[in-house]
């Protein structure tokens, strides 16, 4: 199985279709603990909650995710507070999921 964390996110210009459900399920097996949800417009996204001991650990994690997002030029939606962080990933240009979303998820899971 390909280790997605070793791949590089590719910027999307909106010229590809979003993954269908069969493709999503294939890639979902390559990441750990991420859920797939859809919004009212039926656009799919990845989401995962992370737990921490305190606010500082949450903030440190969010800062690392932010730095990674800049390196990969792929930017998730992040919310956090005392002891938690929630990361939501999708490709804005296609309003859905593509390989880069799963690559970013795999890389986030490697953050220590």
Secondary structure, DSSP 4 states (H G I P E B T S, - for coil): ---GGGS------S-SPPP-HHHHHHHHTTSSS-EEEE-TT--EEEEEEEE-SSHHHHHHHHHHHHHHHHHHT---EEEEETTEEEEEE-BGGGTB--HHHHHHHHHHHT--
